[in-house]
Amino acid sequence: MTTQPVANLHAVDLHAVAAEGRDAGVPWHYGDPLREQRRLATGAGVVDRRNRDVLVVPGPDRLPWLHSICSQHVAALADGDSTEALVLSPHGHVEQHWQLTELGDQVWIDTEPGAAAEVLGYLRKMQFLKRVDPADVSAEWAVLTVVGPAAGTVVALAGLPVPPAVGRAVAIPAGGFVRLTPWPAPGAYDVIVPRPAADATLTALAGAGATPAGLWAFEALRVESRRPRLGAETDHRTIPHEVGWIGAAVHLDKGCYRGQETVARVQNLGRPPRRLVLVHLSGESDELPAPGTPVEFAGRAVGFLGTAVHHFELGPVALAVLKRSLPSAAELQVGRHVALVDEDPAADTGAGSPG
C-alpha cells in the first residue's frame, strides 16, 4: 500500500493510505491506524465506506416480495426499520448479505463493494409480476459510518438526526438517512447521503469531534466483535449457523424461502460442521496472512483464515472458520504464523446459537 491522496478526501484535508482489493477507493488508514482504532473504541471516529454498493426497491409489493426471497422476516417492517438479511442457495449456502432499511416508501439495500450487479440480477430474476422496481443507485449514494461511545453526540452536533434505537433509521431532510446499528461495535451510526454531499458530511462530522479513521480501524473492531464479512469469512460452502448469522440475518420463524430446509435441519437436528472463531497470531512476520489462507493442525487443513488485522490492544488477530471437532486448545499453523483460538465464553456452540 502506498501513501497517496484518496479521491474525495480533500474536504478533511488529509492524506490517506488507500485500501486495496475490493475496498479500493476508500482510506485504509490516515497514518496512525492504532490511534484511529483507539478513537473508535473510546471516543468517536468517522469511516469512509462509500465503496459499498447501494440499491433501492420501490413499489407496493416490496415488503412481502422481499420477505419471500430472503432469509429475514421483513414483511412487517415499519418506516424506519432496519435489519440484515441473506440470500441462500437452494442448498442453504450463503450467497449474498444485505443491510435493509425501509424508509420513504422504498427499501434501501446496501451491500458489499462490487456486489450490486449480482444483487440486482437476483432481484430481477425473482421479480415475476410483482409491483417492484429494483435499481442500482450506487453512483448516487455514499455510506459513511460514525463509531464509538461518543458517536451519537457527534452525529447530533453535526446537525444530523439521531435514531432512537438500534435497528432504527431517521431521514435526513436534505436527503438520505442515519441508522443506528450494533456493529462493528455498540454505538455505530451509518450515514447514507447523496455522493455530492459526502465530503461536506465528512467535514461536518470531523468538525463535530469524530476523528477520521480508515477501514483498518473499522475492520479491527469487526474482527474483535467476531462479526463475519461476506467473502472474507465465507466460502462456497458456508451456511449461516457456522458464522453466527442466525438471528442477526436469518429469522427462524417465517415462511418458506430458498435454502430454508438446510437452516431448519441444522437448527433442529445437529451442529454445523464448522464454526467462526477469533484467533491470535504469533509475531513471526509483520505481514499478515491473506483471507483464504489454509489453517492447519498437525499437518492437515482444518479450515481457512478470514480477515487478519493488527489490533491496538489484542495485537495480530484474525477470524477463522474451523472444523468444529478441532480441540479448542490446539496450536494451529497459518502460513508462517502460529495461531491460538480465543474461545468466546458467551458463545453457544450448539446449532441453536442466536449469532
Contacts in CASP RR format, 6 or more apart in sequence:
PFRMAT RR
TARGET T0000
AUTHOR 0000-0000-0000
METHOD contacts of the structure
MODEL  1
MTTQPVANLHAVDLHAVAAEGRDAGVPWHYGDPLREQRRLATGAGVVDRR
NRDVLVVPGPDRLPWLHSICSQHVAALADGDSTEALVLSPHGHVEQHWQL
TELGDQVWIDTEPGAAAEVLGYLRKMQFLKRVDPADVSAEWAVLTVVGPA
AGTVVALAGLPVPPAVGRAVAIPAGGFVRLTPWPAPGAYDVIVPRPAADA
TLTALAGAGATPAGLWAFEALRVESRRPRLGAETDHRTIPHEVGWIGAAV
HLDKGCYRGQETVARVQNLGRPPRRLVLVHLSGESDELPAPGTPVEFAGR
AVGFLGTAVHHFELGPVALAVLKRSLPSAAELQVGRHVALVDEDPAADTG
AGSPG
1 17 0 8 1.000
1 18 0 8 1.000
1 19 0 8 1.000
1 20 0 8 1.000
1 28 0 8 1.000
2 17 0 8 1.000
2 18 0 8 1.000
3 15 0 8 1.000
3 16 0 8 1.000
3 17 0 8 1.000
3 31 0 8 1.000
4 15 0 8 1.000
4 16 0 8 1.000
4 17 0 8 1.000
4 18 0 8 1.000
5 15 0 8 1.000
5 16 0 8 1.000
6 16 0 8 1.000
6 18 0 8 1.000
6 25 0 8 1.000
6 26 0 8 1.000
6 27 0 8 1.000
6 48 0 8 1.000
7 25 0 8 1.000
8 48 0 8 1.000
8 50 0 8 1.000
8 198 0 8 1.000
8 199 0 8 1.000
9 15 0 8 1.000
9 16 0 8 1.000
9 27 0 8 1.000
9 48 0 8 1.000
9 199 0 8 1.000
9 202 0 8 1.000
10 199 0 8 1.000
11 199 0 8 1.000
11 200 0 8 1.000
11 202 0 8 1.000
11 203 0 8 1.000
12 199 0 8 1.000
12 202 0 8 1.000
12 203 0 8 1.000
12 206 0 8 1.000
12 212 0 8 1.000
14 30 0 8 1.000
14 212 0 8 1.000
15 30 0 8 1.000
16 27 0 8 1.000
16 28 0 8 1.000
16 29 0 8 1.000
16 30 0 8 1.000
16 31 0 8 1.000
16 214 0 8 1.000
17 27 0 8 1.000
17 28 0 8 1.000
17 29 0 8 1.000
17 30 0 8 1.000
17 31 0 8 1.000
18 24 0 8 1.000
18 25 0 8 1.000
18 26 0 8 1.000
18 27 0 8 1.000
18 28 0 8 1.000
19 25 0 8 1.000
19 26 0 8 1.000
19 27 0 8 1.000
19 28 0 8 1.000
19 51 0 8 1.000
19 214 0 8 1.000
19 215 0 8 1.000
19 216 0 8 1.000
20 28 0 8 1.000
22 51 0 8 1.000
22 112 0 8 1.000
22 113 0 8 1.000
22 114 0 8 1.000
23 51 0 8 1.000
23 113 0 8 1.000
23 215 0 8 1.000
24 51 0 8 1.000
25 51 0 8 1.000
26 48 0 8 1.000
26 49 0 8 1.000
26 50 0 8 1.000
26 51 0 8 1.000
26 214 0 8 1.000
26 215 0 8 1.000
27 48 0 8 1.000
27 212 0 8 1.000
27 214 0 8 1.000
27 215 0 8 1.000
28 214 0 8 1.000
28 215 0 8 1.000
28 216 0 8 1.000
29 36 0 8 1.000
29 213 0 8 1.000
29 214 0 8 1.000
29 215 0 8 1.000
29 216 0 8 1.000
29 217 0 8 1.000
30 36 0 8 1.000
30 212 0 8 1.000
30 213 0 8 1.000
30 214 0 8 1.000
33 214 0 8 1.000
33 216 0 8 1.000
33 217 0 8 1.000
33 220 0 8 1.000
33 310 0 8 1.000
34 310 0 8 1.000
34 312 0 8 1.000
35 211 0 8 1.000
35 312 0 8 1.000
36 45 0 8 1.000
36 211 0 8 1.000
36 212 0 8 1.000
36 213 0 8 1.000
36 214 0 8 1.000
36 216 0 8 1.000
36 217 0 8 1.000
37 213 0 8 1.000
37 216 0 8 1.000
37 217 0 8 1.000
37 220 0 8 1.000
37 221 0 8 1.000
37 311 0 8 1.000
37 312 0 8 1.000
38 312 0 8 1.000
39 45 0 8 1.000
39 148 0 8 1.000
39 211 0 8 1.000
39 213 0 8 1.000
39 217 0 8 1.000
40 47 0 8 1.000
40 147 0 8 1.000
40 148 0 8 1.000
40 185 0 8 1.000
40 213 0 8 1.000
40 217 0 8 1.000
40 218 0 8 1.000
40 221 0 8 1.000
41 148 0 8 1.000
41 185 0 8 1.000
41 221 0 8 1.000
41 312 0 8 1.000
41 313 0 8 1.000
42 148 0 8 1.000
42 149 0 8 1.000
43 148 0 8 1.000
43 149 0 8 1.000
43 150 0 8 1.000
43 151 0 8 1.000
43 211 0 8 1.000
44 146 0 8 1.000
44 147 0 8 1.000
44 148 0 8 1.000
44 149 0 8 1.000
44 150 0 8 1.000
44 151 0 8 1.000
44 152 0 8 1.000
44 153 0 8 1.000
44 154 0 8 1.000
44 209 0 8 1.000
44 210 0 8 1.000
44 211 0 8 1.000
45 146 0 8 1.000
45 147 0 8 1.000
45 148 0 8 1.000
45 151 0 8 1.000
45 154 0 8 1.000
45 205 0 8 1.000
45 209 0 8 1.000
45 210 0 8 1.000
45 211 0 8 1.000
45 212 0 8 1.000
45 213 0 8 1.000
45 217 0 8 1.000
46 144 0 8 1.000
46 145 0 8 1.000
46 146 0 8 1.000
46 147 0 8 1.000
46 154 0 8 1.000
46 202 0 8 1.000
46 205 0 8 1.000
46 206 0 8 1.000
46 210 0 8 1.000
46 211 0 8 1.000
46 212 0 8 1.000
46 213 0 8 1.000
47 144 0 8 1.000
47 145 0 8 1.000
47 146 0 8 1.000
47 147 0 8 1.000
47 213 0 8 1.000
47 214 0 8 1.000
47 215 0 8 1.000
47 217 0 8 1.000
47 218 0 8 1.000
48 144 0 8 1.000
48 198 0 8 1.000
48 202 0 8 1.000
48 212 0 8 1.000
48 214 0 8 1.000
48 215 0 8 1.000
49 143 0 8 1.000
49 144 0 8 1.000
49 145 0 8 1.000
49 190 0 8 1.000
49 215 0 8 1.000
49 218 0 8 1.000
50 142 0 8 1.000
50 143 0 8 1.000
50 144 0 8 1.000
50 195 0 8 1.000
50 198 0 8 1.000
51 113 0 8 1.000
52 110 0 8 1.000
52 111 0 8 1.000
52 112 0 8 1.000
52 113 0 8 1.000
52 138 0 8 1.000
52 143 0 8 1.000
53 110 0 8 1.000
53 111 0 8 1.000
53 112 0 8 1.000
53 113 0 8 1.000
53 114 0 8 1.000
53 115 0 8 1.000
53 116 0 8 1.000
53 119 0 8 1.000
53 136 0 8 1.000
53 138 0 8 1.000
54 108 0 8 1.000
54 109 0 8 1.000
54 110 0 8 1.000
54 111 0 8 1.000
54 116 0 8 1.000
54 136 0 8 1.000
54 137 0 8 1.000
54 138 0 8 1.000
54 140 0 8 1.000
54 141 0 8 1.000
54 143 0 8 1.000
54 192 0 8 1.000
55 108 0 8 1.000
55 109 0 8 1.000
55 110 0 8 1.000
55 111 0 8 1.000
55 116 0 8 1.000
55 119 0 8 1.000
55 120 0 8 1.000
55 123 0 8 1.000
55 134 0 8 1.000
55 135 0 8 1.000
55 136 0 8 1.000
55 137 0 8 1.000
55 138 0 8 1.000
56 106 0 8 1.000
56 107 0 8 1.000
56 108 0 8 1.000
56 109 0 8 1.000
56 134 0 8 1.000
56 135 0 8 1.000
56 137 0 8 1.000
57 66 0 8 1.000
57 106 0 8 1.000
57 107 0 8 1.000
57 109 0 8 1.000
57 123 0 8 1.000
57 132 0 8 1.000
57 133 0 8 1.000
57 134 0 8 1.000
57 135 0 8 1.000
58 105 0 8 1.000
58 106 0 8 1.000
58 107 0 8 1.000
58 132 0 8 1.000
58 133 0 8 1.000
59 105 0 8 1.000
59 106 0 8 1.000
59 131 0 8 1.000
59 132 0 8 1.000
59 133 0 8 1.000
60 131 0 8 1.000
61 130 0 8 1.000
61 131 0 8 1.000
61 132 0 8 1.000
62 106 0 8 1.000
62 107 0 8 1.000
62 132 0 8 1.000
63 74 0 8 1.000
63 75 0 8 1.000
63 76 0 8 1.000
63 77 0 8 1.000
63 102 0 8 1.000
63 107 0 8 1.000
64 75 0 8 1.000
65 126 0 8 1.000
65 127 0 8 1.000
65 130 0 8 1.000
65 132 0 8 1.000
66 74 0 8 1.000
66 85 0 8 1.000
66 100 0 8 1.000
66 107 0 8 1.000
67 73 0 8 1.000
67 74 0 8 1.000
67 75 0 8 1.000
67 254 0 8 1.000
68 255 0 8 1.000
68 256 0 8 1.000
68 257 0 8 1.000
69 87 0 8 1.000
69 122 0 8 1.000
69 123 0 8 1.000
69 126 0 8 1.000
69 257 0 8 1.000
69 258 0 8 1.000
70 85 0 8 1.000
70 86 0 8 1.000
70 87 0 8 1.000
70 98 0 8 1.000
70 257 0 8 1.000
71 85 0 8 1.000
71 86 0 8 1.000
71 87 0 8 1.000
71 88 0 8 1.000
71 240 0 8 1.000
71 249 0 8 1.000
71 250 0 8 1.000
71 251 0 8 1.000
71 257 0 8 1.000
71 260 0 8 1.000
71 263 0 8 1.000
72 83 0 8 1.000
72 84 0 8 1.000
72 85 0 8 1.000
72 86 0 8 1.000
72 100 0 8 1.000
72 249 0 8 1.000
72 250 0 8 1.000
72 251 0 8 1.000
72 254 0 8 1.000
73 251 0 8 1.000
73 253 0 8 1.000
73 254 0 8 1.000
74 83 0 8 1.000
74 85 0 8 1.000
74 100 0 8 1.000
74 102 0 8 1.000
74 107 0 8 1.000
75 254 0 8 1.000
77 83 0 8 1.000
77 100 0 8 1.000
77 102 0 8 1.000
77 107 0 8 1.000
78 102 0 8 1.000
79 102 0 8 1.000
79 103 0 8 1.000
79 104 0 8 1.000
80 101 0 8 1.000
80 102 0 8 1.000
80 103 0 8 1.000
80 168 0 8 1.000
80 169 0 8 1.000
80 170 0 8 1.000
80 177 0 8 1.000
80 179 0 8 1.000
81 101 0 8 1.000
81 102 0 8 1.000
81 167 0 8 1.000
81 168 0 8 1.000
81 169 0 8 1.000
82 99 0 8 1.000
82 100 0 8 1.000
82 101 0 8 1.000
82 102 0 8 1.000
82 167 0 8 1.000
82 168 0 8 1.000
82 169 0 8 1.000
82 179 0 8 1.000
82 181 0 8 1.000
83 100 0 8 1.000
83 167 0 8 1.000
83 249 0 8 1.000
84 97 0 8 1.000
84 98 0 8 1.000
84 99 0 8 1.000
84 100 0 8 1.000
84 245 0 8 1.000
84 248 0 8 1.000
84 249 0 8 1.000
85 97 0 8 1.000
85 98 0 8 1.000
85 100 0 8 1.000
85 249 0 8 1.000
86 94 0 8 1.000
86 95 0 8 1.000
86 96 0 8 1.000
86 97 0 8 1.000
86 98 0 8 1.000
86 240 0 8 1.000
86 245 0 8 1.000
86 249 0 8 1.000
86 250 0 8 1.000
87 94 0 8 1.000
87 95 0 8 1.000
87 96 0 8 1.000
87 98 0 8 1.000
87 119 0 8 1.000
87 122 0 8 1.000
87 258 0 8 1.000
88 94 0 8 1.000
88 95 0 8 1.000
88 240 0 8 1.000
88 257 0 8 1.000
88 258 0 8 1.000
88 259 0 8 1.000
88 260 0 8 1.000
88 262 0 8 1.000
88 263 0 8 1.000
89 95 0 8 1.000
89 258 0 8 1.000
89 259 0 8 1.000
90 258 0 8 1.000
90 259 0 8 1.000
91 259 0 8 1.000
91 262 0 8 1.000
92 239 0 8 1.000
92 240 0 8 1.000
92 258 0 8 1.000
92 259 0 8 1.000
92 260 0 8 1.000
92 261 0 8 1.000
92 262 0 8 1.000
92 263 0 8 1.000
93 236 0 8 1.000
93 237 0 8 1.000
93 238 0 8 1.000
93 239 0 8 1.000
93 262 0 8 1.000
94 230 0 8 1.000
94 234 0 8 1.000
94 238 0 8 1.000
94 239 0 8 1.000
94 240 0 8 1.000
94 243 0 8 1.000
94 245 0 8 1.000
95 118 0 8 1.000
95 122 0 8 1.000
96 111 0 8 1.000
96 115 0 8 1.000
96 118 0 8 1.000
96 119 0 8 1.000
96 122 0 8 1.000
96 230 0 8 1.000
97 111 0 8 1.000
97 112 0 8 1.000
97 229 0 8 1.000
97 230 0 8 1.000
97 245 0 8 1.000
97 249 0 8 1.000
98 109 0 8 1.000
98 110 0 8 1.000
98 111 0 8 1.000
98 119 0 8 1.000
99 109 0 8 1.000
99 110 0 8 1.000
99 111 0 8 1.000
99 181 0 8 1.000
99 190 0 8 1.000
100 107 0 8 1.000
100 108 0 8 1.000
100 109 0 8 1.000
101 107 0 8 1.000
101 108 0 8 1.000
101 169 0 8 1.000
101 177 0 8 1.000
101 179 0 8 1.000
101 192 0 8 1.000
102 108 0 8 1.000
103 169 0 8 1.000
103 171 0 8 1.000
103 177 0 8 1.000
104 171 0 8 1.000
108 177 0 8 1.000
108 192 0 8 1.000
109 119 0 8 1.000
110 143 0 8 1.000
110 190 0 8 1.000
110 192 0 8 1.000
111 119 0 8 1.000
112 229 0 8 1.000
112 230 0 8 1.000
112 231 0 8 1.000
115 230 0 8 1.000
116 136 0 8 1.000
116 138 0 8 1.000
117 136 0 8 1.000
119 136 0 8 1.000
120 134 0 8 1.000
120 135 0 8 1.000
120 136 0 8 1.000
123 132 0 8 1.000
123 134 0 8 1.000
124 134 0 8 1.000
127 134 0 8 1.000
139 195 0 8 1.000
140 194 0 8 1.000
140 195 0 8 1.000
141 176 0 8 1.000
141 192 0 8 1.000
141 193 0 8 1.000
141 194 0 8 1.000
141 195 0 8 1.000
142 192 0 8 1.000
142 193 0 8 1.000
142 194 0 8 1.000
142 195 0 8 1.000
142 197 0 8 1.000
142 198 0 8 1.000
143 190 0 8 1.000
143 191 0 8 1.000
143 192 0 8 1.000
144 190 0 8 1.000
144 191 0 8 1.000
144 192 0 8 1.000
144 193 0 8 1.000
144 198 0 8 1.000
144 201 0 8 1.000
144 202 0 8 1.000
144 205 0 8 1.000
145 188 0 8 1.000
145 189 0 8 1.000
145 190 0 8 1.000
145 191 0 8 1.000
145 218 0 8 1.000
146 152 0 8 1.000
146 154 0 8 1.000
146 155 0 8 1.000
146 188 0 8 1.000
146 189 0 8 1.000
146 191 0 8 1.000
146 205 0 8 1.000
146 210 0 8 1.000
147 184 0 8 1.000
147 185 0 8 1.000
147 187 0 8 1.000
147 188 0 8 1.000
147 189 0 8 1.000
147 213 0 8 1.000
147 217 0 8 1.000
147 218 0 8 1.000
147 221 0 8 1.000
148 185 0 8 1.000
148 186 0 8 1.000
148 187 0 8 1.000
148 188 0 8 1.000
149 187 0 8 1.000
150 209 0 8 1.000
151 187 0 8 1.000
151 188 0 8 1.000
151 189 0 8 1.000
151 210 0 8 1.000
152 162 0 8 1.000
152 187 0 8 1.000
152 189 0 8 1.000
153 208 0 8 1.000
154 205 0 8 1.000
154 208 0 8 1.000
154 209 0 8 1.000
154 210 0 8 1.000
155 161 0 8 1.000
155 162 0 8 1.000
155 178 0 8 1.000
155 189 0 8 1.000
155 191 0 8 1.000
155 205 0 8 1.000
155 208 0 8 1.000
156 162 0 8 1.000
157 208 0 8 1.000
157 209 0 8 1.000
158 201 0 8 1.000
158 204 0 8 1.000
158 205 0 8 1.000
158 207 0 8 1.000
158 208 0 8 1.000
158 210 0 8 1.000
159 204 0 8 1.000
159 208 0 8 1.000
160 172 0 8 1.000
160 178 0 8 1.000
160 191 0 8 1.000
160 201 0 8 1.000
160 204 0 8 1.000
161 170 0 8 1.000
161 171 0 8 1.000
161 172 0 8 1.000
161 178 0 8 1.000
162 170 0 8 1.000
162 178 0 8 1.000
162 180 0 8 1.000
162 189 0 8 1.000
163 169 0 8 1.000
163 170 0 8 1.000
163 178 0 8 1.000
163 179 0 8 1.000
163 180 0 8 1.000
163 189 0 8 1.000
164 170 0 8 1.000
165 180 0 8 1.000
166 180 0 8 1.000
166 181 0 8 1.000
166 182 0 8 1.000
166 187 0 8 1.000
167 179 0 8 1.000
167 180 0 8 1.000
167 181 0 8 1.000
167 182 0 8 1.000
168 179 0 8 1.000
168 180 0 8 1.000
169 177 0 8 1.000
169 178 0 8 1.000
169 179 0 8 1.000
169 180 0 8 1.000
170 177 0 8 1.000
170 178 0 8 1.000
170 179 0 8 1.000
171 177 0 8 1.000
172 178 0 8 1.000
172 191 0 8 1.000
172 193 0 8 1.000
174 193 0 8 1.000
174 194 0 8 1.000
174 197 0 8 1.000
175 193 0 8 1.000
175 194 0 8 1.000
176 192 0 8 1.000
176 193 0 8 1.000
176 194 0 8 1.000
177 192 0 8 1.000
178 189 0 8 1.000
178 190 0 8 1.000
178 191 0 8 1.000
178 192 0 8 1.000
179 189 0 8 1.000
179 190 0 8 1.000
179 192 0 8 1.000
180 187 0 8 1.000
180 188 0 8 1.000
180 189 0 8 1.000
181 187 0 8 1.000
181 188 0 8 1.000
181 189 0 8 1.000
181 190 0 8 1.000
182 188 0 8 1.000
183 222 0 8 1.000
183 225 0 8 1.000
183 227 0 8 1.000
184 218 0 8 1.000
184 219 0 8 1.000
184 221 0 8 1.000
184 222 0 8 1.000
184 225 0 8 1.000
184 227 0 8 1.000
185 221 0 8 1.000
185 224 0 8 1.000
185 225 0 8 1.000
191 201 0 8 1.000
191 205 0 8 1.000
193 201 0 8 1.000
202 212 0 8 1.000
206 212 0 8 1.000
216 309 0 8 1.000
219 307 0 8 1.000
219 309 0 8 1.000
220 309 0 8 1.000
220 310 0 8 1.000
220 311 0 8 1.000
220 312 0 8 1.000
222 229 0 8 1.000
222 307 0 8 1.000
223 278 0 8 1.000
223 307 0 8 1.000
223 308 0 8 1.000
223 309 0 8 1.000
223 311 0 8 1.000
223 317 0 8 1.000
223 318 0 8 1.000
223 319 0 8 1.000
224 278 0 8 1.000
224 311 0 8 1.000
224 314 0 8 1.000
224 317 0 8 1.000
226 276 0 8 1.000
226 277 0 8 1.000
226 278 0 8 1.000
226 319 0 8 1.000
226 344 0 8 1.000
228 234 0 8 1.000
228 243 0 8 1.000
228 244 0 8 1.000
228 245 0 8 1.000
228 276 0 8 1.000
228 319 0 8 1.000
229 307 0 8 1.000
231 291 0 8 1.000
232 291 0 8 1.000
232 306 0 8 1.000
232 307 0 8 1.000
232 319 0 8 1.000
233 243 0 8 1.000
233 276 0 8 1.000
233 291 0 8 1.000
233 306 0 8 1.000
233 307 0 8 1.000
233 319 0 8 1.000
233 321 0 8 1.000
234 243 0 8 1.000
234 321 0 8 1.000
235 292 0 8 1.000
235 304 0 8 1.000
235 321 0 8 1.000
238 274 0 8 1.000
238 321 0 8 1.000
239 262 0 8 1.000
239 263 0 8 1.000
239 266 0 8 1.000
239 272 0 8 1.000
240 246 0 8 1.000
240 249 0 8 1.000
240 250 0 8 1.000
240 263 0 8 1.000
241 263 0 8 1.000
241 266 0 8 1.000
241 267 0 8 1.000
241 271 0 8 1.000
241 272 0 8 1.000
241 351 0 8 1.000
241 352 0 8 1.000
241 353 0 8 1.000
242 272 0 8 1.000
242 273 0 8 1.000
242 274 0 8 1.000
242 275 0 8 1.000
242 276 0 8 1.000
242 321 0 8 1.000
243 276 0 8 1.000
243 321 0 8 1.000
244 276 0 8 1.000
244 353 0 8 1.000
244 355 0 8 1.000
245 355 0 8 1.000
246 252 0 8 1.000
246 263 0 8 1.000
246 267 0 8 1.000
246 352 0 8 1.000
246 353 0 8 1.000
246 354 0 8 1.000
246 355 0 8 1.000
247 354 0 8 1.000
247 355 0 8 1.000
248 354 0 8 1.000
248 355 0 8 1.000
250 263 0 8 1.000
252 263 0 8 1.000
252 264 0 8 1.000
252 267 0 8 1.000
266 272 0 8 1.000
266 351 0 8 1.000
267 351 0 8 1.000
267 352 0 8 1.000
268 351 0 8 1.000
269 351 0 8 1.000
270 350 0 8 1.000
270 351 0 8 1.000
271 324 0 8 1.000
271 349 0 8 1.000
271 350 0 8 1.000
271 351 0 8 1.000
272 324 0 8 1.000
272 351 0 8 1.000
273 323 0 8 1.000
273 324 0 8 1.000
274 303 0 8 1.000
274 321 0 8 1.000
274 322 0 8 1.000
274 323 0 8 1.000
274 324 0 8 1.000
275 321 0 8 1.000
275 322 0 8 1.000
275 324 0 8 1.000
275 349 0 8 1.000
276 319 0 8 1.000
276 320 0 8 1.000
276 321 0 8 1.000
277 319 0 8 1.000
277 320 0 8 1.000
277 321 0 8 1.000
277 322 0 8 1.000
277 341 0 8 1.000
277 342 0 8 1.000
277 343 0 8 1.000
277 344 0 8 1.000
278 317 0 8 1.000
278 318 0 8 1.000
278 319 0 8 1.000
278 320 0 8 1.000
278 341 0 8 1.000
278 342 0 8 1.000
278 344 0 8 1.000
279 295 0 8 1.000
279 305 0 8 1.000
279 317 0 8 1.000
279 318 0 8 1.000
279 319 0 8 1.000
279 320 0 8 1.000
279 332 0 8 1.000
279 334 0 8 1.000
279 339 0 8 1.000
279 340 0 8 1.000
279 341 0 8 1.000
279 342 0 8 1.000
280 314 0 8 1.000
280 315 0 8 1.000
280 316 0 8 1.000
280 317 0 8 1.000
280 339 0 8 1.000
280 340 0 8 1.000
280 342 0 8 1.000
281 288 0 8 1.000
281 289 0 8 1.000
281 308 0 8 1.000
281 316 0 8 1.000
281 317 0 8 1.000
281 318 0 8 1.000
281 334 0 8 1.000
281 337 0 8 1.000
281 338 0 8 1.000
281 339 0 8 1.000
282 316 0 8 1.000
282 337 0 8 1.000
282 338 0 8 1.000
282 339 0 8 1.000
283 316 0 8 1.000
283 337 0 8 1.000
284 336 0 8 1.000
284 337 0 8 1.000
284 338 0 8 1.000
285 336 0 8 1.000
285 337 0 8 1.000
288 308 0 8 1.000
288 309 0 8 1.000
288 310 0 8 1.000
288 316 0 8 1.000
288 318 0 8 1.000
288 337 0 8 1.000
289 305 0 8 1.000
289 308 0 8 1.000
289 318 0 8 1.000
289 334 0 8 1.000
289 335 0 8 1.000
289 337 0 8 1.000
290 305 0 8 1.000
290 308 0 8 1.000
291 304 0 8 1.000
291 305 0 8 1.000
291 306 0 8 1.000
291 307 0 8 1.000
291 308 0 8 1.000
292 304 0 8 1.000
292 305 0 8 1.000
292 306 0 8 1.000
293 304 0 8 1.000
293 305 0 8 1.000
293 306 0 8 1.000
293 334 0 8 1.000
293 335 0 8 1.000
294 301 0 8 1.000
294 303 0 8 1.000
294 304 0 8 1.000
294 305 0 8 1.000
294 334 0 8 1.000
294 335 0 8 1.000
295 301 0 8 1.000
295 302 0 8 1.000
295 303 0 8 1.000
295 304 0 8 1.000
295 305 0 8 1.000
295 320 0 8 1.000
295 322 0 8 1.000
295 332 0 8 1.000
295 333 0 8 1.000
295 334 0 8 1.000
295 339 0 8 1.000
296 302 0 8 1.000
296 332 0 8 1.000
296 333 0 8 1.000
296 334 0 8 1.000
297 326 0 8 1.000
297 330 0 8 1.000
297 331 0 8 1.000
297 332 0 8 1.000
297 333 0 8 1.000
299 333 0 8 1.000
302 322 0 8 1.000
302 323 0 8 1.000
302 326 0 8 1.000
302 332 0 8 1.000
303 320 0 8 1.000
303 321 0 8 1.000
303 322 0 8 1.000
303 323 0 8 1.000
304 320 0 8 1.000
304 321 0 8 1.000
305 318 0 8 1.000
305 319 0 8 1.000
305 320 0 8 1.000
305 334 0 8 1.000
306 318 0 8 1.000
306 319 0 8 1.000
306 320 0 8 1.000
306 321 0 8 1.000
307 318 0 8 1.000
307 319 0 8 1.000
308 316 0 8 1.000
308 317 0 8 1.000
308 318 0 8 1.000
309 316 0 8 1.000
309 317 0 8 1.000
309 318 0 8 1.000
310 316 0 8 1.000
311 317 0 8 1.000
316 337 0 8 1.000
317 342 0 8 1.000
318 334 0 8 1.000
318 339 0 8 1.000
320 332 0 8 1.000
320 334 0 8 1.000
320 339 0 8 1.000
320 341 0 8 1.000
322 332 0 8 1.000
322 341 0 8 1.000
324 349 0 8 1.000
326 341 0 8 1.000
328 341 0 8 1.000
328 343 0 8 1.000
329 340 0 8 1.000
329 341 0 8 1.000
330 341 0 8 1.000
331 338 0 8 1.000
331 339 0 8 1.000
331 340 0 8 1.000
332 338 0 8 1.000
332 339 0 8 1.000
332 340 0 8 1.000
332 341 0 8 1.000
333 339 0 8 1.000
347 353 0 8 1.000
348 354 0 8 1.000
END
